[in-house]
Amino acid sequence: MEVNRALFDDVMVPNYAPPEVIPVRGKGSRVWDQEGREFIDFAGGIAVSCLGHCHPAPVRALQEQSERVWHLANVMTNEPALRLAKKLTDATFAERVYFANSGTEANEAALKLARRWAFNEYGEDKSDIISFERSFHGRTFFAVSVGGQKVYSDGFGPKPGAIHHAVYNDLASLEAVISDKTCAVMMEPLQGEGGIIDADPEFIRGVRQLCDKHNALLIFDEVQTGVGRTGHLYAYMDSGVTPDILTTAKALGAGFPIGAMLTTAAIASHLKPGTHGSTYGGNPLACAVAEATFDTVNDLTLLAGVRKRHDLFKAGLASINARYGIFKEVRGKGLLIGAELVDEHAGRAKEILQAAMSEGLLCLVAGANVVRFTPSLLIPEADIEEGLNRFEAAIDKLFGQVAKAG
């Protein structure tokens, strides 16, 4: 059987449109495709491959656990899940953990828990959920309806009710829709898919205060920002605000599928046996890999290194922009960075992504106007420099003549 891009069109549902490149091997911050071409990876599997490709710690954990026990379902617990849960609770505000397979599932659990908590504590009228425009919380129908991008939720029939959207970084907008009927406000402390938009300190504190005023839970979706991505173990730790529920996934497994919902003992008590579940959630293989990943990332030296790498990226992108003038703003925290295009080049982010790939660089977009970078937290400084050189080569091919004419 010849395995190539054409086979995708023959056998896969066409909800994705991958490029011709098919990576077959990765090491550190570099990958190689079927033809042996090398790419520097500034995409990190969409903020997932936090330790790069084939880091020895999760590889060793997977190998060792694969010779012990793979799967038990939740009819019983297992040692890797218990160890990982203990480490997560020791390192965060949380006292209880629920394991799932993805960020979407972690968010689904958080939303169901918030509704059940409110129902038990206040009655059926307290069911409203508020999120923010341009937010993204996953693809299950409940989670995608809570997310603030209609392009992902329209066209699938009637949506779940009692869901409202406010404007991110606009406290008055939230104040206008929140009430004593609100059971939860869900937010990303730094919007990822919506364009790499950081929460203003006053805004995030105001959200917490409004939740307290109306007896609503504050849910932080840290699926993308968690596990060191922003230069802190979790982004809430740098915000001055503690949520009631936190969701985490992506980098938690360094590429192995796992998600988790973290909360307090009092709130968690509302998910009694049978109220929610997951066949694969807490899988021993996934938890063993996640434990090794978490142990590696939960290190002050590593986290300081993320913040240093952020400065290198910002300086490099500023230097490129000084020559080509294509970015309106470069923003983000840690190694979650977005470069927004100037109005003149609006809508060309994907074109830049494709040009970068042709130069041997993998990057991402966050909407039509923002180029996104989410590399390994351990990416060598030399790879940052070389990757930015390749990025500039792509920019020069697309915009060089425009820049020179200007």
Secondary structure, DSSP 8 states (H G I E B T S, - for coil): ---SHHHHHHHS-TT----S--EEEEEBTEEEETT--EEEESSHHHHT-TT-BS-HHHHHHHHHHHTT----GGGS--HHHHHHHHHHHHHSS-SEEEEESSHHHHHHHHHHHHHHHHHHHH-TT--EEEEETT----SSHHHHHHSS-HHHHTTSSS--SSEEEE-TT-HHHHHHH--TTEEEEEE-SEETTTTSEE--HHHHHHHHHHHHHTT-EEEEE-TTTTTTTTSSSSGGGGTT---SEEEE-GGGGTTS--EEEEE-HHHHTTS-TTSS--SSTT-HHHHHHHHHHHHHHS-HHHHHHHHHHHHHHHHHHHHHHHHH--EEEEEEETTEEEEEE-GGGTT-HHHHHHHHHHTTEE-EESSSSEEEE---TT--HHHHHHHHHHHHHHHHHHHHHHHHH-
